[in-house]
Amino acid sequence: MEKCVLITGGTKGIGKAVALCLGNLGYHLILTYASDTEAAVLFCCELRNSGITVDIVQADVSKNESIDLISQFLSNAGIHLDVLIFNAGLTCRKSFEEQTFEEWNRVFYANVHFPVFLLQRIVSQINEGGCIVFTGSLMGIEPHSVSLAYGVTKSAVHALVKNLVKFLSPYHIRVNGVAPGFVDTEWQKAKPVEIRHNIENKLSLGRFCEPQEIAQVYKMLIENSYFNGDIIVVDGGYSYK
Ligand SMILES: NC(=O)c1ccc[n+]([C@@H]2O[C@H](COP(=O)([O-])OP(=O)(O)OC[C@H]3O[C@@H](n4cnc5c(N)ncnc54)[C@H](OP(=O)(O)O)[C@@H]3O)[C@@H](O)[C@H]2O)c1
């Protein structure tokens, strides 16, 4: 029977690369996105033209109602998941002095609260032997001067992965995380050229990670059934230069 994967933020960047990788392995894809329907539909057509089966669901992870939306979608379609990838994440680049409680809360809701309460709702719709992969970040390990909320929430994501292991073991579900350094997605491409050069200079490999390279790490965590509670850091040698 066809395996199913749900990827939040699966229509661009890291999520898109993971979707392509798993789609080519024969997975049925359920991809969520926030607002860019045009890009989502285009990607969906590309996938279908290559014989990959896919559903797209518009579900903003900063909104409570998206939990109902996703859970209802799975129930109505009678879908049980084999893999769940919590990938969509938010940041807020306002200065420490200017950040409001609401902005701080939005980042926490999207990066931490949303996955916890979506998982609580749909855990019974994940098959035994299934697995979950969270997208963390190197910024959850290294102190981060750009967004306090982002760094703190990504640390929480890493802690969540480790803490969830025992809660998910009765369901026979594994849970792991990937902590990417700098992956060349729209998120990074939007940065000014001089900032991008500064980043490249800090990396031993001297370049950003390609989304396809990071997708291979998700594949490994899904396929190797001995990974559980692990965070794989993929930073191109950031820590060693
Ligand atoms: N790129 C990096 O260097 C890097 C490094 C470390 C960690 N990460 C993490 O990797 C994850 C993906 O980042 P990326 O670089 O691949 O981003 P990206 O290229 O900007 O792709 C973002 C994807 O997530 C969706 N998305 C954005 N905001 C959302 C929301 N509020 N609700 C639901 N979906 C939303 C987008 O949908 P729309 O197109 O509709 O907006 C799109 O499908 C994030 O958790 C990020 O923190 C990235």
The ligand as an ORCA input file, in Angstrom:
! r2SCAN-3c Opt
* xyz 0 1
  N      16.584     28.105      5.002
  C      17.391     28.002      6.053
  O      18.568     28.354      6.006
  C      16.881     27.408      7.337
  C      17.809     27.143      8.349
  C      17.373     26.572      9.525
  C      16.043     26.275      9.690
  N      15.159     26.553      8.707
  C      13.766     26.201      8.931
  O      13.285     25.459      7.831
  C      11.874     25.641      7.715
  C      11.526     25.975      6.280
  O      12.281     27.080      5.872
  P      12.606     27.350      4.323
  O      13.900     28.061      4.301
  O      12.427     26.121      3.527
  O      11.442     28.414      3.984
  P      10.812     28.852      2.575
  O      11.682     28.493      1.439
  O      10.458     30.279      2.783
  O       9.466     27.945      2.469
  C       8.463     28.158      3.341
  C       7.338     27.141      3.174
  O       6.613     27.170      4.415
  C       5.321     27.739      4.172
  N       4.978     28.642      5.258
  C       5.531     29.843      5.561
  N       4.875     30.400      6.589
  C       3.895     29.533      6.928
  C       2.851     29.558      7.865
  N       2.664     30.596      8.691
  N       1.987     28.503      7.897
  C       2.136     27.453      7.047
  N       3.097     27.364      6.139
  C       3.961     28.406      6.074
  C       5.403     28.467      2.856
  O       4.102     28.630      2.278
  P       3.771     29.978      1.402
  O       4.584     29.843      0.161
  O       2.308     29.915      1.172
  O       4.190     31.137      2.244
  C       6.330     27.524      2.079
  O       5.644     26.356      1.680
  C      11.511     26.701      8.744
  O      11.043     26.079      9.920
  C      12.829     27.383      9.055
  O      12.866     27.910     10.363
  C      15.546     27.109      7.527
*
